Amino acid sequence: MTVPDCYPCGREAEFGRLPPRECIAFDEHWRVAHGITTALPGWLVLLPRRHVTAIADLTDAEAATLGIWQVRLSRALHRVTGCVKSYVVQFAEAEGFAHVHFHIVPRSESLSPECRGPAVFDLLRRPEQERVTAGDADRLALSLRAHLGPSSP
């Protein structure tokens, strides 16, 4: 089921035509995309492929692979970006983004202290000229795909 005013559902409705940055990896329950307004290369978003607004509403099948996806993505980010750790965050409160989604955010050694922890979300509010370009996100997506291997966890 998709919901008309939901950004992730709109992208899912175009699944077969998505660019690499919008479909880095997937299985029957989850899709991985690069963040759309971030200034941080490698900011990933793990999305259920059906409309869900609360973690408690995930099916057992979706829940069974959630942690596996989070770890696989964190490992791939470590290999591709060299990050020292990754943050995993879920709120799903912004208008148009109430669809459950998990931010998997690479935290490099060089990330400034004022952008660490919850403050990393400031990197989603940078001016457009500071954001990761579509081309750069596509190139990073293809590199992550190569490290993730087959789409199913």
N, CA and C atoms as an extended XYZ file, in Angstrom:
459
Properties=species:S:1:pos:R:3:atomname:S:1:resname:S:1:resid:I:1 pbc="F F F"
N         0.833       -1.183        0.000 N   MET     1
C         0.000        0.000        0.000 CA  MET     1
C         0.877        1.246        0.000 C   MET     1
N         0.560        2.207       -0.845 N   THR     2
C         1.253        3.487       -0.848 CA  THR     2
C         0.257        4.594       -0.530 C   THR     2
N         0.771        5.679        0.014 N   VAL     3
C        -0.052        6.819        0.408 CA  VAL     3
C         0.342        8.001       -0.482 C   VAL     3
N        -0.632        8.681       -1.109 N   PRO     4
C        -0.344        9.723       -2.104 CA  PRO     4
C         0.561       10.865       -1.632 C   PRO     4
N         0.380       11.388       -0.435 N   ASP     5
C         1.168       12.538        0.018 CA  ASP     5
C         2.433       12.138        0.769 C   ASP     5
N         2.859       10.912        0.626 N   CYS     6
C         4.038       10.399        1.322 CA  CYS     6
C         5.198       10.312        0.331 C   CYS     6
N         6.276       11.059        0.594 N   TYR     7
C         7.422       11.066       -0.320 CA  TYR     7
C         7.986        9.659       -0.546 C   TYR     7
N         8.287        8.884        0.504 N   PRO     8
C         8.819        7.538        0.263 CA  PRO     8
C         7.869        6.652       -0.550 C   PRO     8
N         6.577        6.756       -0.313 N   CYS     9
C         5.615        5.964       -1.090 CA  CYS     9
C         5.633        6.387       -2.560 C   CYS     9
N         5.767        7.677       -2.806 N   GLY    10
C         5.845        8.167       -4.180 CA  GLY    10
C         7.048        7.613       -4.910 C   GLY    10
N         8.158        7.536       -4.211 N   ARG    11
C         9.372        6.973       -4.819 CA  ARG    11
C         9.197        5.475       -5.044 C   ARG    11
N         8.582        4.785       -4.111 N   GLU    12
C         8.351        3.344       -4.247 CA  GLU    12
C         7.462        3.064       -5.457 C   GLU    12
N         6.493        3.946       -5.720 N   ALA    13
C         5.604        3.769       -6.869 CA  ALA    13
C         6.377        3.835       -8.190 C   ALA    13
N         7.568        4.446       -8.170 N   GLU    14
C         8.421        4.548       -9.358 CA  GLU    14
C         9.605        3.588       -9.284 C   GLU    14
N         9.487        2.556       -8.478 N   PHE    15
C        10.603        1.662       -8.157 CA  PHE    15
C        11.446        1.260       -9.361 C   PHE    15
N        10.847        0.823      -10.423 N   GLY    16
C        11.585        0.337      -11.584 CA  GLY    16
C        12.352        1.408      -12.336 C   GLY    16
N        12.075        2.676      -12.055 N   ARG    17
C        12.725        3.785      -12.759 CA  ARG    17
C        13.633        4.616      -11.850 C   ARG    17
N        13.875        4.153      -10.647 N   LEU    18
C        14.670        4.936       -9.697 CA  LEU    18
C        16.151        4.953      -10.079 C   LEU    18
N        16.820        6.098       -9.906 N   PRO    19
C        18.263        6.163      -10.137 CA  PRO    19
C        18.994        5.420       -9.015 C   PRO    19
N        20.271        5.100       -9.202 N   PRO    20
C        21.016        4.355       -8.178 CA  PRO    20
C        20.918        4.944       -6.779 C   PRO    20
N        20.937        6.253       -6.649 N   ARG    21
C        20.900        6.899       -5.324 CA  ARG    21
C        19.591        6.644       -4.590 C   ARG    21
N        18.522        6.328       -5.335 N   GLU    22
C        17.211        6.076       -4.732 CA  GLU    22
C        16.954        4.591       -4.483 C   GLU    22
N        17.823        3.746       -5.006 N   CYS    23
C        17.650        2.302       -4.831 CA  CYS    23
C        19.020        1.639       -4.799 C   CYS    23
N        19.750        1.906       -3.741 N   ILE    24
C        21.105        1.370       -3.587 CA  ILE    24
C        21.046       -0.143       -3.434 C   ILE    24
N        20.089       -0.603       -2.659 N   ALA    25
C        19.881       -2.042       -2.419 CA  ALA    25
C        18.435       -2.210       -1.970 C   ALA    25
N        17.935       -3.426       -2.048 N   PHE    26
C        16.546       -3.671       -1.667 CA  PHE    26
C        16.329       -5.164       -1.470 C   PHE    26
N        15.236       -5.459       -0.807 N   ASP    27
C        14.694       -6.817       -0.771 CA  ASP    27
C        13.180       -6.668       -0.804 C   ASP    27
N        12.456       -7.709       -0.485 N   GLU    28
C        10.997       -7.607       -0.569 CA  GLU    28
C        10.394       -6.655        0.464 C   GLU    28
N        11.152       -6.358        1.539 N   HIS    29
C        10.611       -5.522        2.620 CA  HIS    29
C        11.242       -4.134        2.715 C   HIS    29
N        12.474       -3.971        2.275 N   TRP    30
C        13.239       -2.748        2.518 CA  TRP    30
C        13.879       -2.221        1.238 C   TRP    30
N        14.055       -0.902        1.203 N   ARG    31
C        14.795       -0.234        0.128 CA  ARG    31
C        15.755        0.746        0.778 C   ARG    31
N        16.943        0.876        0.214 N   VAL    32
C        17.960        1.785        0.735 CA  VAL    32
C        18.179        2.905       -0.271 C   VAL    32
N        18.137        4.140        0.212 N   ALA    33
C        18.362        5.315       -0.630 CA  ALA    33
C        19.405        6.216        0.023 C   ALA    33
N        20.026        7.053       -0.789 N   HIS    34
C        20.914        8.084       -0.251 CA  HIS    34
C        20.040        9.245        0.194 C   HIS    34
N        20.397        9.898        1.278 N   GLY    35
C        19.653       11.067        1.756 CA  GLY    35
C        19.531       12.116        0.653 C   GLY    35
N        18.400       12.818        0.606 N   ILE    36
C        18.140       13.725       -0.511 CA  ILE    36
C        18.571       15.165       -0.278 C   ILE    36
N        18.704       15.608        0.932 N   THR    37
C        19.074       17.014        1.165 CA  THR    37
C        20.307       17.131        2.063 C   THR    37
N        21.145       16.131        2.052 N   THR    38
C        22.269       16.111        2.979 CA  THR    38
C        23.550       16.682        2.372 C   THR    38
N        24.355       17.252        3.229 N   ALA    39
C        25.690       17.702        2.848 CA  ALA    39
C        26.723       16.625        3.183 C   ALA    39
N        26.278       15.480        3.668 N   LEU    40
C        27.185       14.408        4.099 CA  LEU    40
C        27.096       13.220        3.142 C   LEU    40
N        28.137       12.973        2.350 N   PRO    41
C        28.125       11.817        1.455 CA  PRO    41
C        27.995       10.516        2.258 C   PRO    41
N        27.121        9.649        1.783 N   GLY    42
C        26.930        8.363        2.441 CA  GLY    42
C        25.790        8.335        3.443 C   GLY    42
N        25.075        9.436        3.604 N   TRP    43
C        23.914        9.459        4.513 CA  TRP    43
C        22.843        8.579        3.881 C   TRP    43
N        22.573        7.436        4.475 N   LEU    44
C        21.630        6.482        3.914 CA  LEU    44
C        20.303        6.500        4.653 C   LEU    44
N        19.262        6.085        3.945 N   VAL    45
C        17.930        5.979        4.519 CA  VAL    45
C        17.402        4.590        4.178 C   VAL    45
N        17.019        3.849        5.208 N   LEU    46
C        16.463        2.504        5.070 CA  LEU    46
C        14.953        2.614        5.239 C   LEU    46
N        14.207        2.239        4.197 N   LEU    47
C        12.756        2.455        4.163 CA  LEU    47
C        11.989        1.162        3.969 C   LEU    47
N        10.917        0.951        4.741 N   PRO    48
C        10.047       -0.183        4.420 CA  PRO    48
C         9.397        0.089        3.068 C   PRO    48
N         9.180       -0.951        2.302 N   ARG    49
C         8.625       -0.790        0.955 CA  ARG    49
C         7.113       -0.615        0.959 C   ARG    49
N         6.499       -0.751        2.107 N   ARG    50
C         5.070       -0.450        2.234 CA  ARG    50
C         4.936        0.697        3.227 C   ARG    50
N         3.793        1.350        3.226 N   HIS    51
C         3.596        2.490        4.115 CA  HIS    51
C         3.397        2.011        5.557 C   HIS    51
N         4.271        2.458        6.428 N   VAL    52
C         4.223        2.142        7.857 CA  VAL    52
C         4.555        3.437        8.595 C   VAL    52
N         3.791        3.785        9.620 N   THR    53
C         4.050        5.042       10.337 CA  THR    53
C         4.588        4.858       11.754 C   THR    53
N         4.689        3.613       12.213 N   ALA    54
C         5.235        3.350       13.548 CA  ALA    54
C         5.995        2.023       13.523 C   ALA    54
N         7.093        1.982       14.224 N   ILE    55
C         7.900        0.758       14.275 CA  ILE    55
C         7.065       -0.423       14.758 C   ILE    55
N         6.159       -0.189       15.687 N   ALA    56
C         5.314       -1.271       16.216 CA  ALA    56
C         4.444       -1.907       15.136 C   ALA    56
N         4.260       -1.203       14.017 N   ASP    57
C         3.429       -1.726       12.931 CA  ASP    57
C         4.200       -2.527       11.895 C   ASP    57
N         5.522       -2.660       12.082 N   LEU    58
C         6.286       -3.518       11.174 CA  LEU    58
C         5.809       -4.951       11.328 C   LEU    58
N         5.813       -5.689       10.249 N   THR    59
C         5.481       -7.112       10.339 CA  THR    59
C         6.653       -7.848       10.956 C   THR    59
N         6.423       -9.064       11.397 N   ASP    60
C         7.524       -9.874       11.932 CA  ASP    60
C         8.583      -10.099       10.861 C   ASP    60
N         8.166      -10.274        9.626 N   ALA    61
C         9.125      -10.486        8.531 CA  ALA    61
C         9.982       -9.238        8.310 C   ALA    61
N         9.375       -8.053        8.350 N   GLU    62
C        10.134       -6.808        8.209 CA  GLU    62
C        11.097       -6.646        9.382 C   GLU    62
N        10.599       -6.902       10.579 N   ALA    63
C        11.425       -6.754       11.783 CA  ALA    63
C        12.594       -7.733       11.785 C   ALA    63
N        12.379       -8.911       11.243 N   ALA    64
C        13.417       -9.953       11.265 CA  ALA    64
C        14.660       -9.541       10.486 C   ALA    64
N        14.500       -8.691        9.484 N   THR    65
C        15.669       -8.291        8.686 CA  THR    65
C        16.140       -6.865        8.963 C   THR    65
N        15.429       -6.126        9.790 N   LEU    66
C        15.788       -4.741       10.068 CA  LEU    66
C        17.213       -4.614       10.616 C   LEU    66
N        17.528       -5.341       11.642 N   GLY    67
C        18.868       -5.256       12.235 CA  GLY    67
C        19.949       -5.722       11.279 C   GLY    67
N        19.646       -6.727       10.498 N   ILE    68
C        20.623       -7.224        9.512 CA  ILE    68
C        20.939       -6.121        8.509 C   ILE    68
N        19.900       -5.453        8.005 N   TRP    69
C        20.126       -4.344        7.075 CA  TRP    69
C        20.963       -3.244        7.723 C   TRP    69
N        20.651       -2.878        8.955 N   GLN    70
C        21.378       -1.787        9.615 CA  GLN    70
C        22.861       -2.120        9.752 C   GLN    70
N        23.163       -3.350       10.106 N   VAL    71
C        24.567       -3.759       10.253 CA  VAL    71
C        25.254       -3.837        8.887 C   VAL    71
N        24.596       -4.434        7.898 N   ARG    72
C        25.187       -4.518        6.551 CA  ARG    72
C        25.498       -3.130        6.003 C   ARG    72
N        24.567       -2.208        6.179 N   LEU    73
C        24.777       -0.859        5.670 CA  LEU    73
C        25.902       -0.154        6.418 C   LEU    73
N        25.961       -0.340        7.722 N   SER    74
C        27.043        0.258        8.516 CA  SER    74
C        28.395       -0.283        8.078 C   SER    74
N        28.479       -1.583        7.829 N   ARG    75
C        29.736       -2.176        7.363 CA  ARG    75
C        30.128       -1.647        5.989 C   ARG    75
N        29.163       -1.553        5.091 N   ALA    76
C        29.452       -1.039        3.749 CA  ALA    76
C        29.910        0.420        3.822 C   ALA    76
N        29.268        1.226        4.660 N   LEU    77
C        29.694        2.613        4.825 CA  LEU    77
C        31.119        2.682        5.360 C   LEU    77
N        31.447        1.818        6.295 N   HIS    78
C        32.815        1.794        6.839 CA  HIS    78
C        33.819        1.505        5.725 C   HIS    78
N        33.512        0.506        4.890 N   ARG    79
C        34.422        0.143        3.809 CA  ARG    79
C        34.527        1.246        2.751 C   ARG    79
N        33.413        1.848        2.391 N   VAL    80
C        33.396        2.810        1.293 CA  VAL    80
C        33.818        4.210        1.737 C   VAL    80
N        33.364        4.661        2.887 N   THR    81
C        33.668        6.037        3.318 CA  THR    81
C        34.807        6.112        4.327 C   THR    81
N        35.150        4.985        4.952 N   GLY    82
C        36.173        4.997        5.990 CA  GLY    82
C        35.675        5.531        7.320 C   GLY    82
N        34.368        5.656        7.492 N   CYS    83
C        33.830        6.184        8.747 CA  CYS    83
C        34.235        5.295        9.925 C   CYS    83
N        34.332        5.906       11.090 N   VAL    84
C        34.727        5.168       12.289 CA  VAL    84
C        33.534        4.546       13.006 C   VAL    84
N        32.350        5.069       12.720 N   LYS    85
C        31.110        4.513       13.270 CA  LYS    85
C        29.953        5.027       12.434 C   LYS    85
N        28.791        4.473       12.679 N   SER    86
C        27.600        4.996       12.008 CA  SER    86
C        26.526        5.222       13.065 C   SER    86
N        25.737        6.247       12.813 N   TYR    87
C        24.585        6.536       13.661 CA  TYR    87
C        23.370        5.878       13.013 C   TYR    87
N        22.462        5.357       13.822 N   VAL    88
C        21.183        4.842       13.341 CA  VAL    88
C        20.100        5.590       14.101 C   VAL    88
N        19.250        6.306       13.346 N   VAL    89
C        18.263        7.189       13.953 CA  VAL    89
C        16.920        7.016       13.245 C   VAL    89
N        15.829        7.095       14.014 N   GLN    90
C        14.494        6.993       13.428 CA  GLN    90
C        13.553        7.921       14.175 C   GLN    90
N        12.915        8.837       13.444 N   PHE    91
C        11.884        9.706       14.020 CA  PHE    91
C        10.597        9.636       13.194 C   PHE    91
N        10.688        9.860       11.879 N   ALA    92
C         9.534        9.851       10.964 CA  ALA    92
C         8.461       10.855       11.390 C   ALA    92
N         8.876       12.086       11.629 N   GLU    93
C         7.956       13.125       12.085 CA  GLU    93
C         7.784       14.273       11.096 C   GLU    93
N         8.694       14.439       10.141 N   ALA    94
C         8.596       15.582        9.223 CA  ALA    94
C         7.406       15.409        8.286 C   ALA    94
N         6.782       16.527        7.928 N   GLU    95
C         5.637       16.476        7.021 CA  GLU    95
C         6.046       15.833        5.700 C   GLU    95
N         5.257       14.878        5.257 N   GLY    96
C         5.555       14.149        4.029 CA  GLY    96
C         6.493       12.978        4.242 C   GLY    96
N         7.020       12.848        5.459 N   PHE    97
C         7.976       11.786        5.773 CA  PHE    97
C         7.579       11.033        7.042 C   PHE    97
N         6.282       10.891        7.291 N   ALA    98
C         5.814       10.148        8.464 CA  ALA    98
C         6.010        8.647        8.284 C   ALA    98
N         6.320        8.230        7.071 N   HIS    99
C         6.655        6.851        6.732 CA  HIS    99
C         7.905        6.471        7.543 C   HIS    99
N         7.852        5.388        8.274 N   VAL   100
C         9.017        4.952        9.056 CA  VAL   100
C        10.240        4.896        8.146 C   VAL   100
N        11.342        5.426        8.616 N   HIS   101
C        12.610        5.315        7.885 CA  HIS   101
C        13.746        5.474        8.889 C   HIS   101
N        14.814        4.774        8.615 N   PHE   102
C        15.975        4.777        9.497 CA  PHE   102
C        17.127        5.484        8.794 C   PHE   102
N        17.690        6.478        9.453 N   HIS   103
C        18.875        7.162        8.941 CA  HIS   103
C        20.091        6.347        9.383 C   HIS   103
N        20.911        5.970        8.437 N   ILE   104
C        22.179        5.287        8.716 CA  ILE   104
C        23.247        6.291        8.276 C   ILE   104
N        23.871        6.937        9.244 N   VAL   105
C        24.714        8.099        8.970 CA  VAL   105
C        26.175        7.787        9.291 C   VAL   105
N        27.061        7.923        8.296 N   PRO   106
C        28.484        7.671        8.560 CA  PRO   106
C        29.084        8.811        9.381 C   PRO   106
N        29.788        8.460       10.434 N   ARG   107
C        30.464        9.482       11.239 CA  ARG   107
C        31.965        9.281       11.087 C   ARG   107
N        32.575       10.165       10.320 N   SER   108
C        34.015       10.067       10.084 CA  SER   108
C        34.782       10.685       11.247 C   SER   108
N        36.029       10.337       11.315 N   GLU   109
C        36.912       10.909       12.332 CA  GLU   109
C        36.985       12.426       12.163 C   GLU   109
N        36.897       12.891       10.914 N   SER   110
C        37.057       14.325       10.628 CA  SER   110
C        35.767       15.134       10.781 C   SER   110
N        34.643       14.487       11.076 N   LEU   111
C        33.404       15.246       11.254 CA  LEU   111
C        33.565       16.175       12.456 C   LEU   111
N        33.295       17.446       12.239 N   SER   112
C        33.518       18.424       13.297 CA  SER   112
C        32.666       18.101       14.522 C   SER   112
N        33.211       18.347       15.713 N   PRO   113
C        32.490       18.037       16.955 CA  PRO   113
C        31.101       18.670       17.029 C   PRO   113
N        30.922       19.868       16.439 N   GLU   114
C        29.608       20.510       16.509 CA  GLU   114
C        28.567       19.829       15.609 C   GLU   114
N        28.992       18.881       14.785 N   CYS   115
C        28.063       18.133       13.923 CA  CYS   115
C        27.895       16.687       14.381 C   CYS   115
N        28.425       16.333       15.523 N   ARG   116
C        28.331       14.946       15.997 CA  ARG   116
C        27.075       14.746       16.835 C   ARG   116
N        26.688       13.491       16.980 N   GLY   117
C        25.493       13.157       17.742 CA  GLY   117
C        24.266       13.726       17.047 C   GLY   117
N        23.236       14.125       17.803 N   PRO   118
C        22.003       14.643       17.194 CA  PRO   118
C        22.229       15.853       16.291 C   PRO   118
N        23.298       16.598       16.530 N   ALA   119
C        23.585       17.782       15.714 CA  ALA   119
C        23.913       17.426       14.264 C   ALA   119
N        24.153       16.146       13.988 N   VAL   120
C        24.431       15.733       12.611 CA  VAL   120
C        23.260       16.103       11.696 C   VAL   120
N        22.058       16.220       12.257 N   PHE   121
C        20.892       16.578       11.452 CA  PHE   121
C        20.994       17.987       10.872 C   PHE   121
N        21.897       18.813       11.404 N   ASP   122
C        22.135       20.124       10.801 CA  ASP   122
C        22.644       19.969        9.370 C   ASP   122
N        23.264       18.830        9.065 N   LEU   123
C        23.781       18.593        7.714 CA  LEU   123
C        22.666       18.312        6.706 C   LEU   123
N        21.435       18.186        7.174 N   LEU   124
C        20.278       18.061        6.276 CA  LEU   124
C        19.685       19.434        5.951 C   LEU   124
N        20.190       20.467        6.598 N   ARG   125
C        19.620       21.804        6.428 CA  ARG   125
C        20.613       22.798        5.818 C   ARG   125
N        21.596       22.286        5.143 N   ARG   126
C        22.600       23.165        4.529 CA  ARG   126
C        22.080       23.724        3.206 C   ARG   126
N        22.653       24.849        2.756 N   PRO   127
C        22.247       25.412        1.462 CA  PRO   127
C        22.494       24.406        0.330 C   PRO   127
N        21.734       24.539       -0.724 N   GLU   128
C        21.800       23.578       -1.823 CA  GLU   128
C        23.211       23.407       -2.381 C   GLU   128
N        23.983       24.475       -2.456 N   GLN   129
C        25.332       24.385       -3.019 CA  GLN   129
C        26.278       23.543       -2.162 C   GLN   129
N        25.917       23.265       -0.913 N   GLU   130
C        26.742       22.427       -0.037 CA  GLU   130
C        26.291       20.968       -0.039 C   GLU   130
N        25.158       20.684       -0.636 N   ARG   131
C        24.600       19.335       -0.592 CA  ARG   131
C        25.317       18.390       -1.552 C   ARG   131
N        25.236       17.115       -1.247 N   VAL   132
C        25.763       16.082       -2.130 CA  VAL   132
C        24.977       16.151       -3.437 C   VAL   132
N        25.676       16.198       -4.561 N   THR   133
C        24.991       16.272       -5.855 CA  THR   133
C        24.398       14.910       -6.212 C   THR   133
N        23.439       14.925       -7.117 N   ALA   134
C        22.824       13.681       -7.586 CA  ALA   134
C        23.888       12.769       -8.200 C   ALA   134
N        24.781       13.334       -8.978 N   GLY   135
C        25.844       12.531       -9.601 CA  GLY   135
C        26.752       11.889       -8.573 C   GLY   135
N        27.147       12.664       -7.554 N   ASP   136
C        28.006       12.110       -6.501 CA  ASP   136
C        27.269       11.037       -5.700 C   ASP   136
N        25.987       11.262       -5.432 N   ALA   137
C        25.194       10.268       -4.698 CA  ALA   137
C        25.053        8.987       -5.525 C   ALA   137
N        24.868        9.113       -6.844 N   ASP   138
C        24.784        7.931       -7.708 CA  ASP   138
C        26.097        7.154       -7.706 C   ASP   138
N        27.217        7.850       -7.815 N   ARG   139
C        28.528        7.171       -7.812 CA  ARG   139
C        28.758        6.451       -6.480 C   ARG   139
N        28.429        7.099       -5.391 N   LEU   140
C        28.582        6.478       -4.076 CA  LEU   140
C        27.637        5.277       -3.945 C   LEU   140
N        26.425        5.408       -4.464 N   ALA   141
C        25.451        4.315       -4.420 CA  ALA   141
C        25.991        3.083       -5.133 C   ALA   141
N        26.601        3.284       -6.285 N   LEU   142
C        27.142        2.147       -7.039 CA  LEU   142
C        28.305        1.496       -6.301 C   LEU   142
N        29.119        2.297       -5.636 N   SER   143
C        30.211        1.746       -4.834 CA  SER   143
C        29.671        0.953       -3.648 C   SER   143
N        28.651        1.491       -2.994 N   LEU   144
C        28.034        0.776       -1.866 CA  LEU   144
C        27.404       -0.531       -2.330 C   LEU   144
N        26.742       -0.508       -3.479 N   ARG   145
C        26.148       -1.725       -4.047 CA  ARG   145
C        27.195       -2.811       -4.212 C   ARG   145
N        28.353       -2.437       -4.729 N   ALA   146
C        29.417       -3.418       -4.939 CA  ALA   146
C        29.876       -4.026       -3.625 C   ALA   146
N        29.868       -3.267       -2.550 N   HIS   147
C        30.277       -3.784       -1.240 CA  HIS   147
C        29.170       -4.551       -0.528 C   HIS   147
N        27.936       -4.259       -0.894 N   LEU   148
C        26.816       -4.953       -0.260 CA  LEU   148
C        26.562       -6.321       -0.870 C   LEU   148
N        26.932       -6.502       -2.114 N   GLY   149
C        26.682       -7.773       -2.778 CA  GLY   149
C        25.216       -7.926       -3.115 C   GLY   149
N        24.698       -9.152       -3.127 N   PRO   150
C        23.284       -9.377       -3.478 CA  PRO   150
C        22.367       -8.550       -2.577 C   PRO   150
N        21.239       -8.105       -3.144 N   SER   151
C        20.345       -7.203       -2.418 CA  SER   151
C        19.748       -7.796       -1.163 C   SER   151
N        19.391       -9.047       -1.160 N   SER   152
C        18.771       -9.617        0.035 CA  SER   152
C        19.806       -9.798        1.139 C   SER   152
N        19.452       -9.430        2.374 N   PRO   153
C        20.425       -9.592        3.472 CA  PRO   153
C        20.654      -11.047        3.827 C   PRO   153
